[in-house]
Amino acid sequence: MTESYIQQLFAERIGGKTFGKSTAIYKFEKIKRAKRAALDAHPHGELIDLGVGEPDEMAFPLSVRALSEEIQKPENRGYADNGGPEYRRAAAQWMDRVFGVAGLDPETEITHSIGSKAALSVLPATLINPGDVVIMTVPGYPVFGTHAQWYGGAVHNLELTAKNNFLPDLESIPADVLKRAKAIVLNYPNNPTGASATTEFFARAVDFARKHKLVIVSDAAYGALVFDGKPLSILSVPGAKDVAIELHSMSKAFNMTGWRLGFVCGNPLLVSAYGNVKDNSDSGQFLAIQKACAATLAHPDITAKIAAKYSRRMDMLVACLRKFGFDATKPKGSFFLYVRAPKAVTDGEGHHTAFQSAEDVSQWLITQKLISTVPWDDAGPYLRFSVTFIAKGEADERRVVGEIEKRFAGLKFEF
């Protein structure tokens, strides 16, 4: 068939004339293919999925009942545009109760989002012109940077390393980059490292942003999922609302991934700009979902129960990995465990396998041990383990982690 003229029309931002012709395979697609192949080779085997970055359980019954009730009300049937007042008010109260951020105005300082990913894709349109720079951290979630580049902007990456407790070294940003920079994106508790920020770091970041006339986009999708201490919002730092906008999500903290709801809050001018672009991008999330989520936000004890489960699982997984030489340290929040990848492994029969990257290790674990992880090679070779694996109750959790230990038995990892 003759190549369609449509091939010549694609925008350069997605590849232009070469769109769809690349043979490169995205790492998550490689993982999916490897999992399928492993299960085909072992049709009766159990794949232990430690790579999935989403909750393993449904939303709590309270949330489901609230949605069931709200979905039947005719007043909830129409377009939501930039949201209903109930969810904004509930979000303001939740920010006060959970993070100690008091006084957010539901009318001017909070607007709903159709999940954090949607917010990260909309916000660059409010800030980025051709030639502008956005400062991102790697490894990390690239959506804001991708959209910034689509608007003609550029990305400057800051590596997250163990040396700095996986916090970015702001002072390492070159002066010429800072002159063109508009925004810096921070994500704590962090995906994939699991690291948490401190009040002191956020205070430094706020001062840095003010000094260099930057906007801080604080992606706090895992903000309430903490094992140790009180959840921390950048907006709790004095002066943060002058420079920052923060993103929150129902997905991780309330087992509501598929519900697609969150909110942005903070600087009223940034919130207004976000709402303006969003109003030209979508017609709002279903009001019944917003009202059910408003009812859910009134119960932060739900998040505490979820966090307790992840904390328990994290203790088990850390103990298991340390037995085999992994330098695993329990994070203070999120559901991710980030550990340096081994350089090689020798099995009980003396077979030696060397690894050139974390991706090599991840593929080996899937194909040889039916254990799925996510590799990160952006700032050194690391593996991300997620404790959102499928398990029904504590006894089953112990069984799953015990199965990992059985599959690792006899292996000698080299680091």
N, C-alpha and C positions, 0 to 999 in steps of 0.2 A: 504494500500500500504506500502511495506517495505521501511523504511527510506533510501533515496538515500545516496550513499557514499559521494556525494557532501557536505552533511551536515558536514562531518568530515574534510573538506578541508578549510573551511573559516578561514581567518586570525584572530588571537586573537584580533587585534585592533578593529574589528567590532563585536566581541562576540564569535568567534571561533565556537565550536560545538553547542553553544546555540543561534547562530544567528537566528533571526526570531521567537524565542520561548518566548521572554519576553512578559509579560502581562501588563507591564507598558505603560501608554499612555502619550505621549508628550503633554505638555500643549496646544500647538497650534492645535493639533489634537482634544483635548477635546473641545476647542473653536469651531472648525468646526462642531463637532458632536452636540454640544449644539445649535449652530445656526440652523442647519438643523432640530433638534427636535422642536425648538421654532417656526420655520416657518411652520412645519407640524401641530403643535397645533394651530397656528394662521395663516391660509393660506392667509388671506386677510390683515394681519398686515404688517407694515413697519418696517423692521429691520434697526436700525440706527447703522451703523458700524463705531465705533470710534477706532477700533483695527487695521485696515489695515495700514501698514507702507509703502504705495506707493502712488504716485500722483493720483488724481482722474480724471485728464484730459489728453488728448492726447498731443503729442509734438506740438509745435507751427507750424503754416503753413510754415514759412520760412524753418524750418528743413525738413518738409515733402516734400516741393518742391525741396530742394537740393538733397534729397535722390532719388526722382523720376528722376531727371536729371542724377545723378551719376550712378544709377543702369543700365542705358542704354548704358554706355560707355564700350566698349570691354576691355579697358586697366585695368578696375577694376575687371575683372572676376576671377583672379587667387588667389593663396595663398598670404596672407599678411605677414606671419611669424611674425617678431617683429615690424611690422607696417610700414605705409607710412610716408614720411616726412611732408606732409601737416598737419596732426593731431598733430605731435610733435611740429611743429613750432607754430601752433595755441594755443597749450597748454602753451607753454612758454610765448607767448604774453598775454594770459589770466591770468596767474599767476602774471605777472607784473601789468597788468591793474586792476585786482580785489583785489589782496593781497599785492601789492607793492613788490613782490619778483622778483627783476630784475636780468637779466643775466644768467638764466638757459640755459644750452647748450642743444638744441634739439637733438643733436646727442649722447651725453654721459650722460645726466642727466634727460632724460625723455624717457619712453617707455610706449606704450599703454597696457591696460589690458582689458580683456573681463569682465569688471565690477569689483567693489571692492571685491566682494566675491571671485572671481577667484584669485585676487591678494593676498588676505589673505590666500588662500589655497596653493598658490605656494611659498610664501616667507619663510615659515618654512623649506622648503627643502634646502634653501640657508644657514641656520644658525644652525639648531638643530641636535645635535648628541645624542645618548642615554645618559641619565643622566643630560642633560642640562635643565635649567629652563627658562620658559617664564613667565613674570609677566603680568597678565591680571587684568582688573577691572570688578567688579560685582556690580550691574547687568550690563550686556553688551552682545555684539555680540561674540559668542564663537569660531568662525571658525578658527582663527589663533591658539588658544589653542588646539582645537581638532586635528588639523593636527600636531602640535608639539608633542602631546602625541602619535600619530600614528608613529612618528619617534623615539619613545622611550624617549621623553622628559617629563618633569613634568610642571604643572601649579601652580603658586602661585597667589592666588586671593587677590586683594586689594578692600575692600568695599568702595563704594561711598555713603556718608551720607550727610544729610542736614547740619550737624555740620561743615563740611569742604566744603560747597557749591558744593558738589558732585564732588570734585577734590580729587584724591588719595593722601594719606599721604605717601609720598615716604620714609620718615624717619622711618616709622614703619616696613619696610621690614627687616627681620632678617639677620644678617651678614652671616649665613651659606647659606641662599638662594642667597644672592648677589654674593657669591663666585662661584656659579654654574650658575648664570643667564646669558643669552645671549641677551635677548631682553625684552622691555616693550612696550605694545600696549596701545596707548592713542586714544581716540575717542571724538573729540569736534568740533562743538556742538554735544552733547552726545545722543546716543540712549541707554536706554530709558528716561533718566532723563531730557533731553532738556538743560542741563547745558552747559555753554560756558566757555572756558578757558580764561585766561588773559595772556598778554605778560609776566607779572612777573612770572606766573606759568610755562609757557613754558621755560623761561630763567632758572628757577630753575631746570626744568627737563633736560635741555641740560647740565647744570653743573653736575647734578647728574649722568647722563649717561656717561659723560666723566670721572668722578671720578671713577665710578665702571665698566668702559669698557663695557657699554651696547649699543645696537642699539635701537633707538626709532622708532617704526612703528606708524606713525600718520595717523589714519584713518579719513580723512576729507571729508567723503561722504556728509555731511551736511554743509561743510565749508562755502559755499557762501550763504546759506539760513539764513540770519540774519535780525532781525527786528530793531535792535538798534546798531548804530555805523558801523564800517568798518569790513568786514570779516578778520579773523586772521588766518594766516598760521604759523606753527612752524618754517618754513624756513625763516620767516622774522626776527627771533632772531639771532643775531650775533653768528656764530660758529655752528649753528644747522646743516648745511650741512655736518659738520664733523662726525655727529653721527646719522643723521636721514634720513628716507625715508618717503615720504608722499603719501597717496592714495587719488585720486580724482575721481569723478564719474559724468557721464552725467545724471544719473537716477533721482536724487532728484531735482537738480538745474534746469533741463531743461525738466522735464516731459518725460524722455526717458528711463524708467525702462526696457522695453522689448528690447531696442536697444543693450544692453549689451556692453557698452563701457565706459572706464575710462582710467586713466593713473597713473603711479607711477613716482615720481620725487624726486630729492635730491642727496644724496651722490652717486657719479658716480660709485664707486666700488659696492655698493649695487644694483644700477640700472643694472649694467652689470651682476651681479650674478642672479638677478631676470630674466633678459632677457635670460640668459643661460638655466635656469630651464624651463622657459616658452617655449623656443624653442623646448624643449623635451616633452612638455605637450600639446601644441596646434599649429595650423598653422595660428593663427592670426584672428582677426575679419575682416569681409568683408570690402574691401577697400571703397566701396560705402558708407557704414555706417561711416567709418572714415572720409571721405571727407565731408559728410553731417554734421557730428559733428564738424569738423573744421570750417565750415561756421557758425555753431551755436555759437561756442565759441567767435566769433567776435561780438556777441550781448549780453553782460552781462545784458542789460536792460530786457531781457527775465526773468532772475532770479529775478530781482528787482520786476517785476510784479507778479511773483509767490509768492515771499516772502510777498508782500503787501497783497495778498489774504489770506495767512496763518495767517498773523498778525491780520487782521480784524476778522477772524474766532476765533483766539485765544482770542481776547478781549471778544467776545460774550460768548465763552465757560467758560472762567474764571469767568465772571460775573454770569453766570448761576450756576456754581458749588458752588460759594461762598454763594449764597442765601441759600444753603442747608447745610452749615457748613463745606464744604471741604476747606482745607487750600491750595487753588490754587493760584499760582503766575505765571504770564506770563513769559516764558523764553525769552532769547535774540535771540534765533535761533532755527533751526530745525522745525519739525511740531509736536513735541511731548510735551504733558503736563503730568507731573508726580506728582501724589498726593497721600498722605497717605490714605490707605484704611480704611473704617469705621470698627469698632468692632461689630456693630450691627445696626439693623434698625427696627423701629416700624411703621406700616402703619396706615392709618386713622381709621381702625377698631380695633386697639389695638393689632394686631398680631405682636409678637416680634420674630425677627430672629437674632441669634448670629452667628458671623463669626470667624472661627479659622485661616483664612489666606486670603490673597488677592485673591487667586484662588477661594475660597468660594464666595467672593463678586462678582467676575467676572461671575461665573456661575449663581448666583442669578440674576444679572442684565440682563443676556441674557434670562434666562427662564421666569422671572417675568415681565421684562420691555422691552424686545426685544432691548436692548442696549448692543452692544459688545465692550469690552475693552480688554486689555492684562494685566494679573496679573504678578507682580514680587515680590517674597518673598525672594530674595537672600540677601538683606540687610535691612530687615524690610518689612512689608506688604505695597506694593504700587500698584496703578493702573496706567497704561499708556493709556492716551487718545490721539488719533491722529486726527488732524483737516483736514485730507484728506478725510473726509466723502463726499459722493456723493451729490452735490448740484450745480444747474445751476444758478449762479449769486448771488448777495448779498441778494436779496429778498428771494430766496430759502434757503440760508444759515440761515437767520433769522427764517425762518419757521422751519428748522431742529432743531436749538437750542431751539426754542420755544416749539417744540414737546418734547424735553428732559425735559424741565421745567414742562410741563403738566404731564409727566409720573412720575416725582418726587414729584408732588404736594401732600401734605398730609403725606409725609414720614418724619420721624425724624431719622436722622443718628446719631450714637454715635461714638465718636472718642477717 
